[in-house]
């Protein structure tokens, strides 16, 4: 099957080329798509340079063949709403999916959408799923008959974050998963079973182009991976993020009262006083990231050894960022950049912009329209897509990008990120504004500075005007 497949060609000149000159139409078979969805991976990885001493050589390896979006933001800083947004191309405020138990089965707008995997199936692709793409068991998403019609093949495990140690160093307090070395090596890790599934698929001969989704569970809690990955980060080498004592002095009261989990803050305060406690959590998270990197390397090895290496597009993303102490917070569920920024890379066959960084503010909601355009899919779907095709940036990472990234957390709270500023407005109207040019760690909230009024007004025009009720009800 043939189509006009746009191979993106870029001029390295600082002068902008006409848009038509950025695309070179070449008749090619439909490209395969390998989508790698990572769980809870923050911007610590080496290609985003946000944590010293991290060891992620396979992310470096993927970046050499990709455009690396260095200012990419999630749709929501929580697994389920973020993943629904990728799947449907719709923002949480469009679907009413805000929390972990707001499944698609409960949302009429989401159920009425053509999911990304359905879009590929309708256009002649085989669709294959292994690992975590949906949050939780897939039966909580689509009706089973729809799932069966959508996926050519599904292979478990789908959402298994184990192993969880029954005994271990649980420095984060009661009710939090243990951290520490796994009781065995790779045979104890669900990600190893998921890896074998993808390796098996890539060894097979497929008559149709394929859309292959591989979900990597780590570094999601529990932070339990084989000992060799802990050995990469001796405790005396661990560097912790800076946490000024007055960091909460300029944030709105509603954040401390309603948005932040008070138990989460208590855990962090306890950890800070526990000697190595915070370092051990950081060590375990870094070890889990390097384990994830190892899995990525095995996937790349398998693709490069396969017959599909020259005609497969790679899209790698994490569902959101993660805090290991930044702004005195653990985990996610916040609208600060540490929760919202995450890795996002796209690799196209024979792309001339491979190895380039792109600093435009982009969103995971841009994935759906991007794949529609690049893979030649019908862009007329019943739902209103919230994102924009990234094809111009894949052709020229320095191209003008007039869009912002919008992230929401629960109902009524949203952040807008442009090329310089990160603006947050909460449901009660209170605000935060950070200038990433001079304050990338977001220590100083300048929302109350009169000189920033025009900036805030401009950013606020991109805030959601309408919020669906939980479960997609009006």
Secondary structure as UniProt FT lines:
FT   STRAND          2..8
FT   HELIX           19..22
FT   STRAND          23..29
FT   STRAND          32..38
FT   TURN            43..44
FT   HELIX           46..48
FT   TURN            52..53
FT   HELIX           57..63
FT   TURN            64..65
FT   STRAND          67..69
FT   TURN            70..71
FT   STRAND          72..73
FT   HELIX           79..88
FT   HELIX           92..95
FT   TURN            100..101
FT   HELIX           104..106
FT   HELIX           108..112
FT   HELIX           116..122
FT   TURN            123..124
FT   STRAND          126..130
FT   HELIX           138..140
FT   HELIX           144..150
FT   STRAND          153..155
FT   TURN            171..172
FT   TURN            174..175
FT   STRAND          179..181
FT   HELIX           186..188
FT   HELIX           190..203
FT   STRAND          210..216
FT   TURN            218..219
FT   STRAND          224..225
FT   HELIX           227..230
FT   TURN            231..232
FT   HELIX           235..237
FT   TURN            245..250
FT   HELIX           253..254
FT   HELIX           255..259
FT   HELIX           262..272
FT   TURN            275..276
FT   HELIX           277..304
FT   TURN            307..308
FT   HELIX           309..311
FT   STRAND          312..318
FT   STRAND          323..324
FT   HELIX           326..328
FT   STRAND          330..331
FT   HELIX           337..340
FT   STRAND          344..347
FT   TURN            349..350
FT   TURN            352..355
FT   STRAND          356..358
FT   STRAND          362..363
FT   TURN            364..365
FT   HELIX           366..374
FT   TURN            375..376
FT   HELIX           391..395
FT   TURN            397..398
FT   STRAND          405..408
FT   TURN            411..412
FT   STRAND          414..417
FT   STRAND          421..425
FT   TURN            427..428
FT   STRAND          431..435
FT   TURN            436..438
FT   TURN            440..441
FT   TURN            447..448
FT   HELIX           450..452
FT   HELIX           453..460
FT   TURN            461..462
FT   TURN            470..471
//
